C-alpha cells in the first residue's frame, strides 16, 4: 500500500489559494443558447437586448375620459365649464374612427389610441355628460394623461445589458418589447461519475453484510451543481471496474463542460483517473493543503475540465462548495451570493493543529440576546448527519492552534437561505418528542442521549435538553414539559422465549441489544441490573458480564427493537410504544420520566416558547403512544 | 361611465392590512405529493422522514489499514512493534471471508466491513509489512478508526422534520438513508388569465394603429408566481369576449388553487368577474386603500381562490408581491425571505398626499461612502421601465405628506438577490456608451438626455452623467472619457429628396422627426437652426415653426432614423453611425462631443472605475461606429 502521491511525484500539497487559481483557469464556459421567454426565469442574458419597437407603439390615453384639444379647455373650471361636442369613442384595442376637431371631444378608455387632432385627455371625473356632448370642468395642458409613443421605451434604446439575471421584472420588460425568445448564457454541463464497488443507488436493495452503502454523492453533488447554476448529469454508477470507469470519464468529458468524480479513493481507481488524464488531457494538481479534501485532483480531459472530489460526502460537498461551485457560478454568469456570510462567536473552544487550512462545518444557534453562537460539527468525515447538523463552514487558517470560546468567527452559510434553528434541542430521543418537534417551525434536535445532553446544556450551547430516566438536570433550568414512558424488553411477538425480566437475560442463553451508555433507557436498565445484583448480593458488573450483548449498544430508541424484528436478537431494550408499533412482544420493566428543560437565558426565545406550546399538547400526542402518560 | 364601485356598493376601500387578512384566510393549499429524490431540490418536506436503516449498516473501517483485536496491540510503539499474522484482506463492498483471531490481523480498506473478531483498525502508516505478516508500531483502543453500525444515523431516528426545505445536504442525508422518493408539499397551482382586446402575446405581430400592445402581465406574473414557489399556468389569452372570459375563469378555478386575472379594468369586464364570483363563489373584497392597486378584487370561485390584479404591469407586479406572493409562499411552505429588506436614506425629497398607503417603487445607489441612497422611480403606472429601474418598494404610510431628503427608509427588495447597480449613469443615450456599458458588471443607465442628466448629477443621485452637444457640466466633475460623433439628418437611402441641410427643412415641404428638447442632439440641431436664422436675419422661432415635424420629439437616438426607415418621415435627426447601421442615407450637419463625467465623491466607486476603464477602450469601440472618433 504505497501512497499514490509518492509514486506520482505529488509530494507537495498545493495551497488552497493556488488550487483556486488552477480551478479558475479551467475553461468550463458553455455555449450561449436561445430560450423561450416563458423558460427564461433565472437565466442570464448572453448579450444586450435593445428595443426594436416603441413602447407604447402609439400615443396612448392614460385615463378613462375624453380626448380633446387642450387649447379648447383653457379657462374651464367648476364654475365655468366648457361644452364640447362628442365626435365618437375609442376603446383600448380599437383603431380610432373619429378625429377631434376644434370644439369637439372623443370618449376614450384607458389604453386607447389617441384620436387624430387630440393632444390631451380630460379625466372622466372632471366632466359631465350633456344632451349634446360633454361639459369639461377643468383645463388641461397638451400631453396631460397621454403617454406618447416611445415614452416608456423608445425603439433603439438599450433595454437590458449582457449578464442581467432574468427575474419577473426583466421578463416584464422583455414582454413589453415583444421579445419571445432571449439569448442566454448556457448552463455549464457538469457530469458526475460516482465510483466504488460498495455503492448502491438510493431505492436499491442494500447488502450490508457485503459492506454496501447508498451512493450519497451522486444526488448530493448534482443538487449542489444545480444550486450553483449548472446542469448536472448523473452518469450510471460504476463499480471499481476500471475499463468502465475510463469509458465513462471519457464520455463525460465529451458531453460535459466539467466532469466530477468522487467515491473511490483506492490507489487503482486514482490510477485510472491518471491514465485517462495523461492520455487525453493534462493533470493540473493533485493534493491540496486543506482539511477535508487533501486528495483533490484537478485536470483536463479532452476539451472538458475534470475535478476528482474526495469520497466522503461531507468532504465532497465541502470541497465542491469551496472550490468548484465558484467556477460553475462564474461559467453560468451568476454572482457569488453576497448575503451568505454571518458572523458569530465560538460557543466552545476548538483545538486544531494539523497545519493545513481547515474548512470546519459549524452549527449556529442564537443565544438569549439574539447573538449568534457558532459550534463545531465534526462527527468524522464519514458521517452524513454532519451535512444537516451544520449550517455553514468556518475557514480556520493553517497556523491556528485553537479557536477560543467567545472568539468572533465568520461562517459561510451553505446557502443564503440557511437560517439558524429556532430552537436547538439535545438529549434523549423519544417518539413523543419527535411528534412535538413536528409542530415547531425549524427546530434542530441532536439525539446525543440524556447524559451528553445535560453536559452540553451546562456548556451553554443548546437551548433545550431532553432528560430521561434516573438522571435529573443539575443547576437551574426552566421546565417546558414532561411525560412518562413505559420501558422494558422488546421481544418477538408472543414472547416465544418466555422472558420475564432481567434475571432471564443474566441466567439464560439469550441475546440482548442494549442502548448506549449515556441514554436514559440504559441508565434505567443498569439500575434494574444493580437492583437484581443487590437482591442476589452479587456485583452488578458480574451480572452484566453474564448478559450476552450487554455491550451491543444501539443509538436510537427503536434500533434494538428493529434488531429483534430482524431476528438478530432475543430481546432489545426499548419502549412499549415501539413494540406496539412494530407488532412485537414486550416485557415491562418500569416507567421512566422524560423532562424537557430549557437553559434559563434561552427560555424567552420564540422557538423555545413554540416547543413549550407544542409540549402543552403532549396529552393528545401521548394518547397515540402505548405506555406514554402526560405527567 | 359610472364607476363600478358605485353600483356595487363597494364605496369604502378596505385598509391594506384588512386586505392581507382576507388574503390570508383564503385556502390555496395544494395536496402534497411524492417526487423522486433527483427532482426534490427546492421542495419542502410534507412529513417527517425517519431513518429505516442504520447508517452505516455494518461496523465499518474508517481508514486503510489492518483490522485487529485492540488488546493485541497494547504496549506497541515505534521501538517495540507487535508482530501480527496476516489472515486475509477485506475491501470496500466485499463480504469478509477471514476473521481476526488472537495475534492476527486482516488488511482492510476504508469503508470495508470489519471482519469478525476485530474491534479496531490500525492505520497503514503505523504499520510495516513483514515477510509473514505485519508489524504494528502503535497501540489502539477498541473502536479506534471503526464507525459502528448506526453510528451516523440509527434506524428509527428522526432524520428530517416536516417543513424542511430540501437542499443539497438534505438530499445527501436522504440518499444515505436509501430514500429515493420523498413526500413534499405540492406547489400551489396558480392560473393566470390576462384579459383585454388590445393585448398580443410577445412574439406576435402588433398593430399599433389599432392600439395593440404586448401582453406584459401573463409572463411577468407567471415568473413572479414561480419565484414565490407556485406552479404558474398561463391560460390562453382572452380578449374582451365575456363568455370566453367567464369560461376561462371557471376552468382556471377548477384546475388551480388560485386564479389571478389582470388586464381589463373596464366596467364590463369587472361585471363578468362579479357574475362568475356571485354565481359560483364568494366576493370577499373589492377596492384597497393602496397606491397602486386600488381596484384589487379578492374572492372565491368554486374551490379556488381568486384575485383580480390591476392591469398596469408595475401595479400588477407590485400588488402581487405585496399581497399575493406571501399567500403563495405560505401555501408552498416557503419562508418569507428575511434578507430582502435594506435600509437607506432618501436621496431627494418626495411629496405625497393621497391619503392611502403608497407602495413606492424605488431605486438604490451607493454614495461615495458606500451608504445606500434611495430615490423614487415613478414614471406612471403605465411605464414598464419602472420594472427594471427600481430595486424595491418603499411603503409610505397613508398619512405621509412627504419623505424628506436624508430621511431613513426601508426598501423591500424585489428579491433577495437584488443588488444596487455598481454604477448609476444618466444622460444622453449613445451607441458607444451602450457598448462600453456592456463591459461593466451591473450598471444602470437612465436615458434622460443631457440636460436632465446634468440636473440629476447636481441633485446628487447618480454617479455619472453623459453629456453631449453644446452643454457642458457646471460645477466640479471628474472626467471618465469622451469622444466625438458626427450628427445630422438621417434620410432614405440615396437621399431621394436631395436634402442638403437645415435650410431644406425650413424652406421645403419635408417632414422631420426631431429629438426631445434636453437631448444633446436637439441642442446641436437648435444651434444650427439659430445659426441659419442669424444668417437670414430672422428669428429662430420662425424657422422652427416652418419645419414640419419640429415638435415630433423622439426619445432615443435611433428612433427618428427608424421612422425614416419606416417611410414615416423624410428626415430624422440622428447620427451617421445609425444611418450606416440601418442602411440609410445621411446629411452631415456637424460633429459634437460626448463627455462622461462622474460626481467627484463617486469617482472612487468600483463601478465608476470600471466604467472609466471600459471607456479607455473606446478607441476600439469607436472603430466600429461610423463617424465616431475617440477624443
HADDOCK unambig.tbl for C-alpha pairs under 7 A between the chains (distance, minus, plus):
assign (segid A and resid 38 and name CA) (segid B and resid 219 and name CA) 6.33 0.50 0.50
assign (segid A and resid 41 and name CA) (segid B and resid 223 and name CA) 6.36 0.50 0.50
assign (segid A and resid 56 and name CA) (segid B and resid 213 and name CA) 6.84 0.50 0.50
assign (segid A and resid 57 and name CA) (segid B and resid 208 and name CA) 5.28 0.50 0.50
assign (segid A and resid 58 and name CA) (segid B and resid 208 and name CA) 5.95 0.50 0.50
assign (segid A and resid 58 and name CA) (segid B and resid 209 and name CA) 6.81 0.50 0.50
assign (segid A and resid 58 and name CA) (segid B and resid 211 and name CA) 6.74 0.50 0.50
assign (segid A and resid 92 and name CA) (segid B and resid 197 and name CA) 6.92 0.50 0.50
assign (segid A and resid 92 and name CA) (segid B and resid 198 and name CA) 5.72 0.50 0.50
assign (segid A and resid 92 and name CA) (segid B and resid 211 and name CA) 6.19 0.50 0.50
assign (segid A and resid 93 and name CA) (segid B and resid 197 and name CA) 5.36 0.50 0.50
assign (segid A and resid 93 and name CA) (segid B and resid 198 and name CA) 3.73 0.50 0.50
assign (segid A and resid 93 and name CA) (segid B and resid 210 and name CA) 5.54 0.50 0.50
assign (segid A and resid 93 and name CA) (segid B and resid 211 and name CA) 4.60 0.50 0.50
assign (segid A and resid 93 and name CA) (segid B and resid 212 and name CA) 5.24 0.50 0.50
assign (segid A and resid 94 and name CA) (segid B and resid 210 and name CA) 4.77 0.50 0.50
assign (segid A and resid 94 and name CA) (segid B and resid 211 and name CA) 5.83 0.50 0.50
assign (segid A and resid 95 and name CA) (segid B and resid 209 and name CA) 5.92 0.50 0.50
assign (segid A and resid 95 and name CA) (segid B and resid 210 and name CA) 3.89 0.50 0.50
assign (segid A and resid 95 and name CA) (segid B and resid 211 and name CA) 6.40 0.50 0.50
assign (segid A and resid 112 and name CA) (segid B and resid 211 and name CA) 5.99 0.50 0.50
assign (segid A and resid 113 and name CA) (segid B and resid 210 and name CA) 6.99 0.50 0.50
assign (segid A and resid 113 and name CA) (segid B and resid 211 and name CA) 5.08 0.50 0.50
assign (segid A and resid 150 and name CA) (segid B and resid 555 and name CA) 6.64 0.50 0.50
assign (segid A and resid 151 and name CA) (segid B and resid 555 and name CA) 6.71 0.50 0.50
assign (segid A and resid 152 and name CA) (segid B and resid 383 and name CA) 5.23 0.50 0.50
assign (segid A and resid 152 and name CA) (segid B and resid 384 and name CA) 6.62 0.50 0.50
assign (segid A and resid 152 and name CA) (segid B and resid 385 and name CA) 6.28 0.50 0.50
assign (segid A and resid 154 and name CA) (segid B and resid 555 and name CA) 5.75 0.50 0.50
assign (segid A and resid 154 and name CA) (segid B and resid 556 and name CA) 5.41 0.50 0.50
assign (segid A and resid 154 and name CA) (segid B and resid 559 and name CA) 6.51 0.50 0.50
assign (segid A and resid 155 and name CA) (segid B and resid 556 and name CA) 6.77 0.50 0.50
assign (segid A and resid 155 and name CA) (segid B and resid 558 and name CA) 6.79 0.50 0.50
assign (segid A and resid 155 and name CA) (segid B and resid 559 and name CA) 5.47 0.50 0.50
assign (segid A and resid 156 and name CA) (segid B and resid 556 and name CA) 6.35 0.50 0.50
assign (segid A and resid 156 and name CA) (segid B and resid 558 and name CA) 5.06 0.50 0.50
assign (segid A and resid 156 and name CA) (segid B and resid 559 and name CA) 6.17 0.50 0.50
assign (segid A and resid 157 and name CA) (segid B and resid 556 and name CA) 5.66 0.50 0.50
assign (segid A and resid 158 and name CA) (segid B and resid 434 and name CA) 6.79 0.50 0.50
assign (segid A and resid 161 and name CA) (segid B and resid 438 and name CA) 5.86 0.50 0.50
assign (segid A and resid 162 and name CA) (segid B and resid 438 and name CA) 6.03 0.50 0.50
assign (segid A and resid 167 and name CA) (segid B and resid 223 and name CA) 6.94 0.50 0.50
assign (segid A and resid 168 and name CA) (segid B and resid 220 and name CA) 4.95 0.50 0.50
assign (segid A and resid 168 and name CA) (segid B and resid 221 and name CA) 6.93 0.50 0.50
assign (segid A and resid 168 and name CA) (segid B and resid 223 and name CA) 4.89 0.50 0.50
assign (segid A and resid 168 and name CA) (segid B and resid 224 and name CA) 5.22 0.50 0.50
assign (segid A and resid 169 and name CA) (segid B and resid 220 and name CA) 6.44 0.50 0.50
assign (segid A and resid 169 and name CA) (segid B and resid 387 and name CA) 5.19 0.50 0.50
assign (segid A and resid 169 and name CA) (segid B and resid 388 and name CA) 5.97 0.50 0.50
assign (segid A and resid 170 and name CA) (segid B and resid 388 and name CA) 6.14 0.50 0.50
assign (segid A and resid 171 and name CA) (segid B and resid 219 and name CA) 6.81 0.50 0.50
assign (segid A and resid 171 and name CA) (segid B and resid 220 and name CA) 5.67 0.50 0.50
assign (segid A and resid 172 and name CA) (segid B and resid 216 and name CA) 5.39 0.50 0.50
assign (segid A and resid 172 and name CA) (segid B and resid 217 and name CA) 6.90 0.50 0.50
assign (segid A and resid 172 and name CA) (segid B and resid 219 and name CA) 6.90 0.50 0.50
assign (segid A and resid 172 and name CA) (segid B and resid 220 and name CA) 4.81 0.50 0.50
assign (segid A and resid 173 and name CA) (segid B and resid 384 and name CA) 5.89 0.50 0.50
assign (segid A and resid 173 and name CA) (segid B and resid 385 and name CA) 6.46 0.50 0.50
assign (segid A and resid 173 and name CA) (segid B and resid 387 and name CA) 6.97 0.50 0.50
assign (segid A and resid 175 and name CA) (segid B and resid 202 and name CA) 5.48 0.50 0.50
assign (segid A and resid 175 and name CA) (segid B and resid 214 and name CA) 6.44 0.50 0.50
assign (segid A and resid 175 and name CA) (segid B and resid 215 and name CA) 6.63 0.50 0.50
assign (segid A and resid 175 and name CA) (segid B and resid 216 and name CA) 4.99 0.50 0.50
assign (segid A and resid 176 and name CA) (segid B and resid 214 and name CA) 5.37 0.50 0.50
assign (segid A and resid 176 and name CA) (segid B and resid 215 and name CA) 6.85 0.50 0.50
assign (segid A and resid 176 and name CA) (segid B and resid 216 and name CA) 5.38 0.50 0.50
assign (segid A and resid 176 and name CA) (segid B and resid 384 and name CA) 7.00 0.50 0.50
assign (segid A and resid 178 and name CA) (segid B and resid 202 and name CA) 4.08 0.50 0.50
assign (segid A and resid 178 and name CA) (segid B and resid 203 and name CA) 5.35 0.50 0.50
assign (segid A and resid 178 and name CA) (segid B and resid 214 and name CA) 5.87 0.50 0.50
assign (segid A and resid 179 and name CA) (segid B and resid 202 and name CA) 5.56 0.50 0.50
assign (segid A and resid 179 and name CA) (segid B and resid 203 and name CA) 5.73 0.50 0.50
assign (segid A and resid 180 and name CA) (segid B and resid 202 and name CA) 5.17 0.50 0.50
assign (segid A and resid 180 and name CA) (segid B and resid 203 and name CA) 4.88 0.50 0.50
assign (segid A and resid 197 and name CA) (segid B and resid 92 and name CA) 6.93 0.50 0.50
assign (segid A and resid 197 and name CA) (segid B and resid 93 and name CA) 5.36 0.50 0.50
assign (segid A and resid 198 and name CA) (segid B and resid 92 and name CA) 5.76 0.50 0.50
assign (segid A and resid 198 and name CA) (segid B and resid 93 and name CA) 3.76 0.50 0.50
assign (segid A and resid 202 and name CA) (segid B and resid 175 and name CA) 5.50 0.50 0.50
assign (segid A and resid 202 and name CA) (segid B and resid 178 and name CA) 4.08 0.50 0.50
assign (segid A and resid 202 and name CA) (segid B and resid 179 and name CA) 5.58 0.50 0.50
assign (segid A and resid 202 and name CA) (segid B and resid 180 and name CA) 5.20 0.50 0.50
assign (segid A and resid 203 and name CA) (segid B and resid 178 and name CA) 5.35 0.50 0.50
assign (segid A and resid 203 and name CA) (segid B and resid 179 and name CA) 5.75 0.50 0.50
assign (segid A and resid 203 and name CA) (segid B and resid 180 and name CA) 4.91 0.50 0.50
assign (segid A and resid 208 and name CA) (segid B and resid 57 and name CA) 5.31 0.50 0.50
assign (segid A and resid 208 and name CA) (segid B and resid 58 and name CA) 5.99 0.50 0.50
assign (segid A and resid 209 and name CA) (segid B and resid 58 and name CA) 6.84 0.50 0.50
assign (segid A and resid 209 and name CA) (segid B and resid 95 and name CA) 5.90 0.50 0.50
assign (segid A and resid 210 and name CA) (segid B and resid 93 and name CA) 5.54 0.50 0.50
assign (segid A and resid 210 and name CA) (segid B and resid 94 and name CA) 4.78 0.50 0.50
assign (segid A and resid 210 and name CA) (segid B and resid 95 and name CA) 3.90 0.50 0.50
assign (segid A and resid 211 and name CA) (segid B and resid 58 and name CA) 6.77 0.50 0.50
assign (segid A and resid 211 and name CA) (segid B and resid 92 and name CA) 6.21 0.50 0.50
assign (segid A and resid 211 and name CA) (segid B and resid 93 and name CA) 4.61 0.50 0.50
assign (segid A and resid 211 and name CA) (segid B and resid 94 and name CA) 5.83 0.50 0.50
assign (segid A and resid 211 and name CA) (segid B and resid 95 and name CA) 6.39 0.50 0.50
assign (segid A and resid 211 and name CA) (segid B and resid 112 and name CA) 6.02 0.50 0.50
assign (segid A and resid 211 and name CA) (segid B and resid 113 and name CA) 5.10 0.50 0.50
assign (segid A and resid 212 and name CA) (segid B and resid 93 and name CA) 5.27 0.50 0.50
assign (segid A and resid 213 and name CA) (segid B and resid 56 and name CA) 6.85 0.50 0.50
assign (segid A and resid 214 and name CA) (segid B and resid 175 and name CA) 6.44 0.50 0.50
assign (segid A and resid 214 and name CA) (segid B and resid 176 and name CA) 5.39 0.50 0.50
assign (segid A and resid 214 and name CA) (segid B and resid 178 and name CA) 5.86 0.50 0.50
assign (segid A and resid 215 and name CA) (segid B and resid 175 and name CA) 6.63 0.50 0.50
assign (segid A and resid 215 and name CA) (segid B and resid 176 and name CA) 6.86 0.50 0.50
assign (segid A and resid 216 and name CA) (segid B and resid 172 and name CA) 5.38 0.50 0.50
assign (segid A and resid 216 and name CA) (segid B and resid 175 and name CA) 4.98 0.50 0.50
assign (segid A and resid 216 and name CA) (segid B and resid 176 and name CA) 5.40 0.50 0.50
assign (segid A and resid 217 and name CA) (segid B and resid 172 and name CA) 6.89 0.50 0.50
assign (segid A and resid 219 and name CA) (segid B and resid 38 and name CA) 6.32 0.50 0.50
assign (segid A and resid 219 and name CA) (segid B and resid 171 and name CA) 6.80 0.50 0.50
assign (segid A and resid 219 and name CA) (segid B and resid 172 and name CA) 6.91 0.50 0.50
assign (segid A and resid 220 and name CA) (segid B and resid 168 and name CA) 4.96 0.50 0.50
assign (segid A and resid 220 and name CA) (segid B and resid 169 and name CA) 6.45 0.50 0.50
assign (segid A and resid 220 and name CA) (segid B and resid 171 and name CA) 5.67 0.50 0.50
assign (segid A and resid 220 and name CA) (segid B and resid 172 and name CA) 4.82 0.50 0.50
assign (segid A and resid 221 and name CA) (segid B and resid 168 and name CA) 6.93 0.50 0.50
assign (segid A and resid 223 and name CA) (segid B and resid 41 and name CA) 6.36 0.50 0.50
assign (segid A and resid 223 and name CA) (segid B and resid 167 and name CA) 6.93 0.50 0.50
assign (segid A and resid 223 and name CA) (segid B and resid 168 and name CA) 4.87 0.50 0.50
assign (segid A and resid 224 and name CA) (segid B and resid 168 and name CA) 5.22 0.50 0.50
assign (segid A and resid 383 and name CA) (segid B and resid 152 and name CA) 5.21 0.50 0.50
assign (segid A and resid 384 and name CA) (segid B and resid 152 and name CA) 6.61 0.50 0.50
assign (segid A and resid 384 and name CA) (segid B and resid 173 and name CA) 5.88 0.50 0.50
assign (segid A and resid 385 and name CA) (segid B and resid 152 and name CA) 6.30 0.50 0.50
assign (segid A and resid 385 and name CA) (segid B and resid 173 and name CA) 6.48 0.50 0.50
assign (segid A and resid 387 and name CA) (segid B and resid 169 and name CA) 5.19 0.50 0.50
assign (segid A and resid 387 and name CA) (segid B and resid 173 and name CA) 6.99 0.50 0.50
assign (segid A and resid 388 and name CA) (segid B and resid 169 and name CA) 5.98 0.50 0.50
assign (segid A and resid 388 and name CA) (segid B and resid 170 and name CA) 6.17 0.50 0.50
assign (segid A and resid 434 and name CA) (segid B and resid 158 and name CA) 6.78 0.50 0.50
assign (segid A and resid 438 and name CA) (segid B and resid 161 and name CA) 5.88 0.50 0.50
assign (segid A and resid 438 and name CA) (segid B and resid 162 and name CA) 6.06 0.50 0.50
assign (segid A and resid 555 and name CA) (segid B and resid 150 and name CA) 6.62 0.50 0.50
assign (segid A and resid 555 and name CA) (segid B and resid 151 and name CA) 6.69 0.50 0.50
assign (segid A and resid 555 and name CA) (segid B and resid 154 and name CA) 5.73 0.50 0.50
assign (segid A and resid 556 and name CA) (segid B and resid 154 and name CA) 5.39 0.50 0.50
assign (segid A and resid 556 and name CA) (segid B and resid 155 and name CA) 6.74 0.50 0.50
assign (segid A and resid 556 and name CA) (segid B and resid 156 and name CA) 6.32 0.50 0.50
assign (segid A and resid 556 and name CA) (segid B and resid 157 and name CA) 5.64 0.50 0.50
assign (segid A and resid 558 and name CA) (segid B and resid 155 and name CA) 6.75 0.50 0.50
assign (segid A and resid 558 and name CA) (segid B and resid 156 and name CA) 5.02 0.50 0.50
assign (segid A and resid 559 and name CA) (segid B and resid 154 and name CA) 6.49 0.50 0.50
assign (segid A and resid 559 and name CA) (segid B and resid 155 and name CA) 5.43 0.50 0.50
assign (segid A and resid 559 and name CA) (segid B and resid 156 and name CA) 6.14 0.50 0.50
